[in-house]
Amino acid sequence: MMDPHTMKQFDVELRDVSSRVLEMGGLAESQVARAIYALVNFSGETATQVLQQEDRVNHMEVEIDTEMQQIIAMRQPAASDLRLLIAISKASANLERVGDEAARIARTVQRLINTGVSSRLRLPVADLQYVADMACAQLRKALDAFARQDANAALEVLKHDDQIDQEFDGLLRKLITYMMEDPRMISSSIDLVFVAKALERVGDHAKNPAEAVIYVVKGRDVRHVTVPEVESAVR
């Protein structure tokens, strides 16, 4: 059993590494927003900035993993503390993947610009902006639930996950229509399909930290179960 001083130091270490995750989450969210700004405005400069930030996100994941390994080795946590560290590990991994999706969008923007598509693009970029706003909102809510260790807030994130999937399906149908109406738009439409898929994945990566919050607070692994079952675990 840890003495009071050691327990206090352990709490400080947990708060510090949790704060690092939230910082990483803010950066990942910013990357997605800037990547979509680059697409809507065909800004090669902004796309380049997104790609430059990718290294920082990757580096933060490594730093968080190192901190966690040190905490586990020194403190040998158990019960809810150990669950929190597991949740932090999962959250940082998912946030790193959010950064990857933002970088994928930025590279698509660069490719569109380099092929001269920007001057004649007649595609639903506004719809992509809407989906991106939804994905970023989900990520923000998941991070807020993580910061407050709020299982009910995490549940709300899971409840709204299907909305992004539905928007993706609608956008996919719209892009197929564009390709059928104008074969010249096939290449750029396919690029935007991949952008839409990247945004859908951002929504999925927001869901995973929310599931981790429920795991920490309730001690219940709610992956691969239905939302009604999650509600039963949380209520």
N, C-alpha and C positions, 0 to 999 in steps of 0.2 A: 504493500500500500504506500502511495506517495505521500511525503510530508507536505504540509500546507504551502511552503515556499515552492516546492517542485510542482505542485498542482497549479499554483498561480502562474508559474513560468510556462507550463504546458498550455494553459488557457490562452496566454499571450501568443504562443506559437501557433495555435489553432486559428486564432483571429487573424494573425498575419498572413497565413497561407490562404485562408478564406478570402481575405481582401485582395490577394494577388489574383485569385480566380475571377473576382468581380472586375478587377482592372483589365484582365485579359478579355473578359466578356464585353466590356465597353469598347475595347479596341476592335474586336471581331465584328461587333454590331456596326461600328463606324466604317469598317472595311466594306461591308455589304451595302450600306447606304451610299458610300462614295462610288462603288462599282456601278450601281444602278444610275447614279448621277452621270457617270462617265458615259453610260449607254444612251440615256435619254438626250444628253447634250453633245454626244460624240466628242468627248474630251479625251484626247490621247494623253494629255498631261495628267489628268486625274487618274486614268487607268494605270499609268506608270507609278503614281504615288501609292495606289492600292497594292501593286506588286512589290514595291519597296517595303511596305508594312508587313508583308507575309513573313519575312525573316524574323521580325520582332515577335510576332505571335508564336512562331515555332520555338524561338528562344525562351519565351515565357513558359511554354509548356514544359520544356526541359528543366527550367529552374524550379517550377512547382513540383515536378516529380522528384527532383533532388532534395528539396526541402522536406517532402513527405517521407522519403526514405530515411532521412536523418531523424525525423520525429518518431517514426515507428521503431527504429533501432534503439533510440535513447529512452523512449517512454513506454514502449510495449503497451499501447492502448488497448482497451477492451470495450465491449458493449457499444454504447452510442458514440463514443469518441472514435472507435475503430470504424464504425459505419460512416461517420462524417468524413474521415480520411479517404475511405473508399469512394464516397460520393464526390469528393474533391478531385480525385484521380479521373473519374468518369467525366465530370464536368469539363476539366481542362482538355481532355482528349476530344470531346465533342466541340469545344470552342476552337480548337486547332483545325478541325475539319470545316467549321464555318469559315475560317480564314481561307482554307483551300478553295471553298466554293466561290468566295469573293474574288480570289485570284483567277479562278477559271472564267468568271464573268469578265474581269478586266482584260484577260488575254483575248476573249471573244471580241471585245470592243476594239482592241488594237487590230485584230484581223479584219474586222469590218471596215475600219478606217483605211487600212493599208490597201484594201481591194477597191476603194472608192465607192463603197455602198452608201456611205453617209449622205452623199449628195442626192440620192434618189430613193432613199428608204421610205417605203409606204407600208409600214408594218406597225402592229399594236404595241409600241413601246410604252404607251400610257398604261396599258393593262399590266405590263411587267412591273411598272412602278407601283401599281396597286398591290400586286402580289408581294413585292419586296417590302412594302410598308407593313403588310400583314405578318410577314416572316420576322421582320425586325421587332414588331410589337410583341410577338410570341417570345422571342429571345429575351426582350427586356423584362417581360412578366416572369419568365422562368428565372432570370437572374435576381429579380426582386424577391421571388419566393425563396430562392437559395439564400439570399442575404438575411432574410427574416426567419428562415427555417419554418415557413408557413405551408403546411400540408394542404390547406384549403385553397390557397392561391395556386399551388402547384397543380391541384386537381382542375382548376379552371383552365390552365394551359392545356391539359390533356383533353378537356372537353372541346376545345376550339381547334384541335389539330386537324380534324377532317375538313375544316373550311378551306385551308390552303390546298389540300388535295383536290377539292371541288373546283377551286379557281384554276388550278393547273390543268385539270381536264377540260374546262371551258376554253382556256387559252390555247390548248393543243388543238382543239377543234377549229378555232379561229385561224390558227396558223396553217392548218391543212387546207382550209378554204382559200387562203391567200395563194398557196402553192398551186391549187387547182385552177384558180382564175388567171394567174400570171406565172408561167413557168420560169420567167426570169428571176422571180423571187424565191425560187426553191432553195438556193444555197444560203441566202441570208435568213430565210425562214427556219431552216434547219439549225442555224446558229442560235436563233432565238429559242428554239425548242430546248436546246441544251442550257440556255440561260434560265428558262422557266424551271427545268428540272433541278438546276442548282439551287434555285430559290425554294423549291419543294423540300430539298434536302436540308436547307437551313432550318425550315420548320421542324423537320424530324430531329435535327440536332438540338433544337430548343426543347423538344419534348423529353429528351433523355435526362437532362439535369432536373427537370420537374419530377420525373420518376424517382430520381436519386434523393430528392428532398423528402418524398413520402417514405422512402426506405430508411432515411436517417430518423425521421420523427416517429414513424409508426413501427419501424422494424419489419416492414413487409415489402417483399420484392414484388412490384406491380408491373414488371415488364411482361409483355405478351399476354396480358389479361384485358378484358373488356372494361370500358369506362364505368358501367354499373358496378362491376366488381371492385374497381378502385374506389368508387364512392363508398361502398360498404366498408372498405379498409380504413378510409379516412374519417367517416362519420363516427 
